[in-house]
Amino acid sequence: MARADDDSWDLANSVGATATMVAAARAAASRRHHIIVNDPFAEPLVRAVGVELFVRLAAGELDDVDAAGNLGFPRMIDTFAARAKYFDDFFAEAGSMGVQQFVILASGLDCRPYRLPWPGRSRVFEIDQPEVIEFKTSTLRALGVTADVEHRTVGIDLRDEWPAALLAAGFDVEQPTAWLAEGLLIGFLPQEAEVRLLDDIIGLSDSGSWLAADYGQVAGRSVADQQAAQRMTDSWRELGLDMDIAGLTYPGEHTDVAAHLWANRWNTITSDLAELFSAAGLAPLGDAGRSGPAKSIGFVRASSG
């Protein structure tokens, strides 16, 4: 089913299920001898959502399937582990530079408020749909998990007036902020919403603020991209999950996030997936990295003047 401007989802279907997939990959990566990311909360959350394929992935039952490239794109577990490390390191660097206000956009099953060390007096906001926020916080609360940082949740769709909701939750526009948009600006919003989101971030950011994001389109418009998305759909269907990958994203042009930030006088550093693998100490993807949904995704870290 094609995306619509007023559609909705939960963590078991549509675009919401991608958050569960990524959490399952983090859980699988956390089991490995060479630990790139350690997320002890990912597997319990995935089990609570209850999508069988992702429960099996989180439990480490599909490592061989992933190694063979049969989860839809090459080395999916390593890909999301390397991405998680890239953004974890971004928050650590921003904190080391004195930033104490952090915002996680479309947080999904992200557990950084609970698993990362935070500088003293830090305040972490996370924004997602109300049902997603409630599910995660209530599930972790039932497990006795609490955040060791001032943690404020904002339940709102990012296509709505989220800046007002963030301000109402206590966001301070006079403090530098580190913003994270992980897995959001890769086709899951229409282009006009992407631009509006970036402009809202820029408008809310005091001097010395930071932003990290991945961007591009996980299911591009070319014949090759559409074929790759179909292969991923077919792979998931064979494993018991019927989900149209191409249908999760909005068609048409999408925003070059790094270029947009540069045009607004933010300093930018861009990376590709191969560089993330290298930084994480992972074996190169090689030819496999030049095919599949991940090939069109870029990564950026940016800072305001």
C-alpha positions, -999 to +999 in steps of 0.1 A: +000+000+000+013+034-010+022+060+017-002+089+023+002+121+042-023+111+069-013+074+072-005+058+106+013+027+118+025+008+148+057-011+154+045-042+137+034-028+104+042-003+076+071+021+083+069+014+120+081-022+115+114-009+102+121+004+137+116-031+150+138-045+122+166-021+131+162-030+169+164-067+160+196-061+140+211-042+170+201-071+193+218-096+170+249-074+168+250-072+206+254-110+207+286-111+186+321-116+199+332-084+182+307-060+198+302-028+178+270-018+195+257-031+229+220-027+232+207-050+260+171-035+256+167-042+219+157-079+222+131-075+249+115-047+230+115-067+198+099-097+216+073-074+230+063-062+195+060-099+185+069-100+148+082-135+144+109-128+118+124-100+138+122-120+170+142-147+153+167-121+140+171-106+175+177-140+190+206-147+166+188-174+147+192-157+113+229-148+113+237-174+086+208-161+065+221-126+069+257-136+060+244-152+028+227-119+019+192-134+022+177-108+046+172-084+017+205-065+015+241-075+022+251-080+058+221-062+073+232-068+109+266-053+103+250-024+084+228-013+113+255-020+139+279+003+120+251+029+116+244+028+154+280+032+162+283+062+139+254+080+156+265+068+191+299+084+185+283+115+172+265+120+205+296+113+225+316+139+204+289+165+208+288+159+246+326+162+248+323+196+231+299+208+259+265+201+244+240+191+271+207+192+251+200+163+228+169+155+206+162+121+189+137+125+161+115+095+152+131+076+180+113+043+174+129+016+195+161+036+200+173+031+235+201+057+237+186+075+266+189+043+286+221+027+273+245+056+265+266+075+291+256+111+292+275+142+304+263+156+337+232+178+335+223+165+301+187+165+289+175+141+263+143+145+243+129+119+221+101+124+196+078+098+180+042+090+175+024+088+209+017+050+206+053+043+198+065+064+228+040+048+251+049+012+240+086+017+245+085+035+278+059+012+293+077-020+282+110-008+296+093+004+328+078-031+333+114-045+329+126-021+357+147-001+332+151+037+338+173+063+321+203+077+340+197+111+324+169+137+324+147+121+298+116+138+282+094+122+257+073+140+231+045+120+215+037+136+181+039+128+144+068+147+128+044+157+100+025+178+126+035+208+146+063+191+166+084+222+174+056+236+195+053+203+213+090+201+219+091+236+233+062+227+256+082+198+269+109+222+280+133+225+251+156+255+255+162+274+222+191+293+239+212+261+244+232+243+217+215+211+207+227+178+192+199+165+169+197+130+155+176+119+125+184+082+121+165+062+096+141+091+089+153+111+059+157+081+036+123+084+019+099+079+048+087+116+045+076+135+014+102+159+002+083+190+014+081+175+049+119+168+048+127+204+040+102+217+066+118+194+092+153+206+084+143+242+084+125+237+118+157+222+132+178+251+119+153+276+133+154+260+168+192+256+169+214+280+188+250+286+177+271+256+184+244+230+176+250+197+159+230+174+136+236+139+124+214+120+098+213+095+071+196+105+039+188+094+004+161+069-006+161+033+006+139+023-024+149+046-052+132+052-085+156+035-109+148+001-124+178-014-104+166+002-072+131-011-076+144-046-084+165-045-053+134-034-032+114-063-047+142-088-039+141-076-003+103-079-002+105-114-017+132-124+009+111-112+038+080-130+024+099-163+022+109-158+058+072-152+068+068-114+067+046-100+039+057-063+036+061-042+004+095-025+009+090+000-020+056+009-006+071+022+027+087+052+011+073+083-007+081+084-045+097+113-062+127+134-054+142+136-019+164+161-001+202+161-001+204+168+036+241+177+035+236+202+007+206+218+024+225+223+056+256+236+038+233+261+020+221+273+054+257+278+066+262+247+086+296+229+083+291+194+070+311+162+069+297+134+048+304+097+048+292+066+030+285+031+043+320+018+034+335+044+057+311+034+085+322-002+081+359+008+083+353+030+114+336+001+131+364-023+123+342-045+100+354-063+069+346-043+038+314-049+020+332-050-014+310-054-044+280-062-023+281-026-010+274-013-044+241-030-047+208-031-027+189-005-008+219+008+012+240+020-017+220+052-022+222+062+015+246+089+027+255+100+062+262+135+075+274+152+106+269+190+107+275+219+130+261+254+131+284+284+133 
